[in-house]
Amino acid sequence: MMHRALPTAVALAIAAAQLGGCVAAAIIPIAAGSTVAGKTALDGPGARSRSKTSQRPVVTVGTGPSLPVAAQPANEELRQEPVPAEQTAIAPAMADAVPPGDAYGAMAAYVLSRSADPKQAGARRSALLDQASLSGVPEMAKCTGGRSALVLDLDPGNRPFDLNDPPSPVAGLAERLRGIRATGTAIVWLASVPEGSRKDLSTILKATGLDPLGIDGYLLFKRNETRKQQLLNRAGQEWCVIAIAGDRKSDFDEVFDYLRNPDGPVAIALEQNLGAGLFLVPPPVQ
């Protein structure tokens, strides 16, 4: 990926204009807990296939609870009107696209290199965005402690993970995850399903071989949680997230749903982390 230099003074002067003309219109709803709009599903070869083959392990887990409807933020002082649809559309150059080749191989190589680097034992760089930086040019957060972790998003496109669909894992992913676990790095599965579905989800991941021993971490909706960003924020409190893999850029942070200008300083600052902590991959279970 070509990295373009970003003059700090210029970036800070015009950054607000890149998030819809008014920083508060895009940033405050994210911090306050309002519903994110304008999400798009991944299309093309990397999209989740609904076809079944004889090789797929069939797992019967029953019907899981339905996903709660997104609620308005409790803090009335921070509540904002939704950003108009034309302002929340992702610009064409920033559209989600899983790169050709072995996307999971690139992810695994990055995580293993981070795990093996002794310099990372000190001030570790997180793959999560520093939410306080979103009023200017976004920056990645710094880990303050916790075990290093790889977060894998299970949701296909903009839909919650289907607990009732017979699963088929990405070929070779189980072996890559075994190598990552051997370094002491935690594997954490994220899905937009209620915490009460944890047992069913664990059954699926055991059957696919992606979490055969049931030792991985899970990020699922707790009571009153309705947004994926809440799960990501919670991940940063418990682990040092050194990489995130998902099939949409908004799986990394809600801010990707508010970009309008693909050549603006905010978009460039975010784009430079793709392949370096943020990885676009096909859904790990299809």
RASUL-V636254 format. One record per pair of residues at least 24 apart in sequence whose C-alpha atoms are under 7 Angstrom apart, sorted by the first residue. I is the first residue (numbers start at 1). J is the second residue. D is the distance in Angstrom with one decimal. If there is no record, write none. Layout:
i: {I,I}
j: {J,J}
d: {D,D}
//
This chain:
i: {3,6,11,11,12,12,15,15,15,15,16,16,18,18,18,18,18,19,19,19,20,20,20,23,25,26,26,27,27,29,30,32,32,32,33,33,34,34,35,36,37,38,38,38,38,39,39,40,41,41,42,42,42,42,46,46,47,48,48,48,49,56,56,57,57,57,57,57,58,58,59,59,60,61,61,61,62,63,64,64,65,67,67,68,70,87,88,88,88,88,89,89,89,90,90,90,90,91,91,91,91,93,94,96,96,98,98,98,98,103,104,107,108,111,112,115,125,126,126,126,127,127,127,127,127,127,128,137,137,137,138,138,138,143,145,146,146,146,147,147,147,148,148,148,148,148,148,149,149,149,149,149,149,149,149,150,150,150,150,150,150,150,151,151,151,151,151,151,151,151,152,152,152,152,152,152,153,153,153,153,153,154,154,154,154,154,154,155,155,156,157,157,160,160,160,161,161,161,163,167,167,168,168,168,169,169,169,169,170,170,174,174,186,187,187,188,188,188,189,189,189,190,190,190,191,191,192,192,192,193,193,194,194,194,195,195,195,229,229,242,243,243,244,244,244,245,245,245,245,246,246,246,246,247,247,247,247,248,252}
j: {272,265,137,265,136,137,136,137,265,266,135,136,259,260,261,264,266,258,259,260,87,258,260,135,83,83,258,134,135,80,254,73,78,79,72,73,72,73,70,254,88,85,88,89,257,158,257,158,157,158,96,157,247,248,98,282,282,156,283,286,286,167,168,166,167,168,207,208,166,167,166,204,164,163,164,200,164,164,163,197,194,193,194,226,226,260,257,258,259,260,257,258,260,257,258,259,260,259,260,261,262,262,262,248,249,247,280,281,282,281,281,279,176,243,180,183,242,240,241,242,241,242,243,244,277,278,241,265,266,269,266,269,270,240,240,238,239,240,185,239,240,185,186,239,240,241,242,185,186,187,188,239,240,241,242,186,187,188,241,242,243,244,187,188,189,190,241,243,244,245,188,189,190,244,245,246,189,190,191,245,246,189,190,191,283,284,285,191,192,283,247,248,191,192,193,191,192,193,201,285,286,208,285,286,208,284,285,286,284,285,209,210,216,216,217,216,217,218,217,218,219,218,219,220,219,220,220,221,228,220,221,220,221,222,220,221,222,253,254,277,277,278,277,278,279,278,279,280,281,279,280,281,283,280,281,282,283,280,278}
d: {6.1,6.6,6.5,5.5,5.6,6.3,5.5,6.1,6.2,6.1,6.9,6.6,6.7,6.4,6.0,6.1,6.4,6.0,5.6,6.7,5.7,7.0,6.7,6.5,6.3,7.0,6.3,6.7,6.8,6.3,6.9,6.0,6.0,6.9,7.0,5.1,5.5,5.6,6.3,6.9,6.7,6.4,5.6,5.6,6.2,6.5,6.3,6.4,4.1,5.2,6.3,5.2,6.6,6.5,6.4,5.0,6.5,6.2,6.6,5.4,6.2,6.5,5.2,6.8,6.5,6.7,6.9,6.9,4.9,6.7,5.7,6.5,6.9,7.0,6.4,5.6,6.5,6.4,6.4,6.2,7.0,6.1,6.9,6.6,5.2,6.6,6.0,4.6,6.6,6.9,6.8,6.8,6.5,6.0,6.7,5.5,5.8,6.7,5.2,6.1,5.9,5.7,5.9,5.4,6.0,6.8,5.2,5.4,6.7,5.5,6.5,6.4,6.4,6.8,6.3,6.5,6.9,6.1,5.3,5.1,5.7,5.1,5.3,6.6,5.1,6.5,6.8,6.9,5.5,6.8,6.5,6.3,6.8,5.4,6.5,6.1,4.7,5.4,6.9,5.2,5.7,5.1,6.2,5.9,4.6,5.8,6.2,5.2,4.4,5.8,6.7,6.1,5.9,4.7,5.9,6.2,5.1,6.0,5.9,6.1,5.0,5.9,6.3,4.7,5.9,6.8,6.9,6.4,4.7,6.3,6.2,5.0,6.0,6.0,5.0,6.4,6.1,4.8,6.1,6.1,5.0,6.8,6.0,5.3,6.1,6.4,6.9,5.6,6.7,5.9,6.4,6.5,6.7,5.0,6.5,6.1,6.5,7.0,6.7,5.9,5.8,6.7,5.5,5.2,5.9,5.8,4.4,6.1,5.4,6.2,6.0,4.8,6.7,5.4,6.2,5.8,4.3,5.3,6.2,4.8,6.1,6.0,4.6,6.2,6.6,5.6,6.1,6.4,6.8,5.7,5.9,5.7,4.6,6.3,5.0,5.3,5.5,6.3,6.3,6.2,4.3,5.9,6.3,5.2,6.2,6.2,4.7,6.0,6.3,6.5,5.4,5.7,6.9,5.1,5.1,5.5,6.1,6.6,6.9}
//
